[in-house]
Amino acid sequence: MIELINRQRRRKLNSQEWREFAEQALRAIDSTKQSVTIVFVSDAAIKKLNRQFRGKNYATDVLSFPTQAEDFETDNQSHLGEVVISVERAAAQAKENGLTFSNEVEQLILHGLLHLSGYDHETDHGEMNRLELRLRRQLGI
């Protein structure tokens, strides 16, 4: 199950498009967990999250929050976590990179899902980047 939450008002979004893409991407990643929440936010909201959780005081394009059960909770085996995307950053990056807004959001969803699946481009010597490029081609983005 893909849950989409829109917490921004700058841009009208096609929820069905993103839900279908996230389902495809999860299948392509071959994730055993098939549930994820994708949250669309403003630059101000993602800047606040980035500062709170990563100590970085600027707006970023995408953040990933893996689901982890608290000590008193039963682990939800099917839920991967949350991917938070700044719609403003996505629009600006699409323009900078000559992409459509849809393609940029697809790339950000895929990137976030890879992080939730345990990949980390900052420490894996290029493994995540190679996989992400291969999956982009496979998914047509």
Secondary structure, DSSP 8 states (H G I E B T S, - for coil): -EEEEE---SS---HHHHHHHHHHHHHHHT-S--EEEEEEE-HHHHHHHHHHHH---S--SEEEEE----TTS---TTEEEEEEEEHHHHHHHHHHHT--HHHHHHHHHHHHHHHHTT--TTTSTTHHHHHHHHHHHHHT-
